[in-house]
Amino acid sequence: MRTAWSIAASVVVLMMGQVAPDAAVPSITGDWGRLDGSLHINIAPCGDQLCAVSTWTRDSQTGDRVGDRLILSLRERAGAMLAGRAFDERRQLTYSLQISVDGNAMTTRGCLMAGMACRTMNWTRLSSPS
């Protein structure tokens, strides 16, 4: 379960539904690194969605794998917040997701089981959005 959370929370930040270009929420596209230094992801459009793909992991034995992908379906919420769902293709799990962005910092909160099991992760932007 810890491995699934690690990837899901990491990639959850990575895969979201597309947000309108004129939205008040800063763009989440680009490269992000988890603050604990264990994972890098790239968030980019994939079809009419956004996908978060793992591009580097410090230790694949934790369950995180390069190439893991989350498909994000998000909507803008109050302030610099996005909320919606993230689908983890490899694990076949769907998470509820909240993402907040403040400059080059992003916080993701992914939950399973109707919010009974949640995990929060902090990220920093590694590159500017494309």
C-alpha positions as CSV (number, residue, x, y, z in Angstrom):
1,M,0.0,0.0,0.0
2,R,2.8,2.4,0.8
3,T,4.3,1.9,-2.7
4,A,0.9,2.6,-4.3
5,W,0.5,5.8,-2.3
6,S,4.0,6.9,-3.1
7,I,3.5,6.7,-6.8
8,A,-0.1,7.8,-6.7
9,A,0.6,10.8,-4.6
10,S,3.6,11.6,-6.8
11,V,1.9,11.1,-10.0
12,V,-1.4,12.4,-8.8
13,V,0.3,15.7,-8.9
14,L,1.1,14.7,-12.4
15,M,-2.0,13.7,-14.2
16,M,-5.0,16.1,-14.3
17,G,-7.7,17.1,-16.6
18,Q,-6.9,20.1,-18.7
19,V,-7.5,23.5,-17.2
20,A,-8.4,26.4,-19.4
21,P,-5.4,28.5,-20.5
22,D,-6.9,31.6,-19.0
23,A,-7.5,30.0,-15.6
24,A,-6.2,31.8,-12.5
25,V,-4.4,28.7,-11.3
26,P,-0.7,28.7,-12.4
27,S,0.3,26.1,-14.9
28,I,1.3,22.7,-13.5
29,T,2.9,21.5,-16.8
30,G,6.6,20.9,-16.8
31,D,9.1,19.0,-14.7
32,W,8.6,18.6,-10.9
33,G,10.7,17.0,-8.2
34,R,9.4,15.7,-4.9
35,L,10.9,17.6,-2.0
36,D,12.2,14.4,-0.4
37,G,14.4,13.9,-3.5
38,S,13.0,10.5,-4.4
39,L,11.0,11.2,-7.6
40,H,10.9,13.5,-10.7
41,I,7.8,13.8,-12.9
42,N,6.8,15.5,-16.0
43,I,3.3,16.9,-16.4
44,A,2.2,17.5,-20.0
45,P,-0.9,17.3,-22.2
46,C,-1.8,13.8,-23.4
47,G,-4.8,13.8,-25.7
48,D,-7.4,16.0,-24.0
49,Q,-6.1,15.3,-20.5
50,L,-3.0,16.1,-18.6
51,C,-0.6,13.2,-17.7
52,A,2.0,13.0,-15.0
53,V,4.8,10.6,-15.9
54,S,7.6,9.5,-13.6
55,T,10.9,10.4,-15.3
56,W,13.4,9.5,-12.5
57,T,13.4,7.7,-9.3
58,R,16.1,7.4,-6.7
59,D,15.1,3.8,-5.7
60,S,12.9,1.7,-7.8
61,Q,12.5,-0.8,-4.9
62,T,10.1,1.7,-3.3
63,G,7.6,0.8,-6.0
64,D,8.0,4.0,-8.1
65,R,9.0,3.2,-11.6
66,V,10.2,5.4,-14.5
67,G,7.3,5.6,-17.0
68,D,4.5,5.2,-14.4
69,R,1.7,7.5,-15.6
70,L,-1.3,9.2,-14.0
71,I,-4.1,10.6,-16.1
72,L,-5.5,13.7,-14.5
73,S,-9.0,15.1,-14.7
74,L,-9.1,18.4,-12.8
75,R,-11.2,21.5,-12.4
76,E,-10.2,24.9,-11.0
77,R,-11.3,25.6,-7.4
78,A,-11.0,28.7,-5.2
79,G,-7.6,30.3,-5.2
80,A,-4.7,28.5,-6.8
81,M,-6.3,25.1,-6.3
82,L,-7.2,22.3,-8.7
83,A,-9.4,19.3,-7.7
84,G,-10.6,16.2,-9.4
85,R,-9.3,12.6,-10.0
86,A,-6.1,10.9,-11.0
87,F,-6.1,7.4,-12.6
88,D,-3.0,5.3,-12.0
89,E,-2.7,3.1,-15.1
90,R,-0.3,0.5,-13.7
91,R,-2.2,0.0,-10.4
92,Q,-5.6,0.5,-11.9
93,L,-6.5,2.8,-9.0
94,T,-8.4,6.1,-9.0
95,Y,-7.6,8.8,-6.5
96,S,-9.4,11.9,-5.5
97,L,-6.9,14.7,-5.9
98,Q,-6.3,18.3,-4.8
99,I,-3.4,20.3,-6.0
100,S,-2.3,23.8,-4.9
101,V,0.3,25.8,-6.6
102,D,2.3,28.8,-5.2
103,G,5.0,30.0,-7.6
104,N,7.4,27.1,-8.1
105,A,5.9,25.0,-5.3
106,M,3.2,22.5,-5.6
107,T,1.4,20.4,-3.0
108,T,-0.7,17.4,-3.9
109,R,-3.1,15.5,-1.8
110,G,-4.3,12.1,-3.1
111,C,-7.0,10.0,-1.3
112,L,-8.5,6.5,-1.6
113,M,-11.5,5.0,0.1
114,A,-13.7,8.1,0.1
115,G,-11.0,10.2,1.8
116,M,-10.3,7.7,4.6
117,A,-6.7,7.1,3.4
118,C,-4.9,10.2,2.1
119,R,-1.3,11.3,1.4
120,T,0.1,14.8,0.9
121,M,3.3,15.5,-1.1
122,N,5.3,18.6,-1.7
123,W,7.0,19.4,-5.1
124,T,9.3,22.0,-6.5
125,R,9.4,23.0,-10.2
126,L,12.5,21.8,-12.0
127,S,11.7,23.6,-15.3
128,S,9.5,26.3,-16.6
129,P,6.2,25.3,-18.2
130,S,6.4,24.8,-22.0
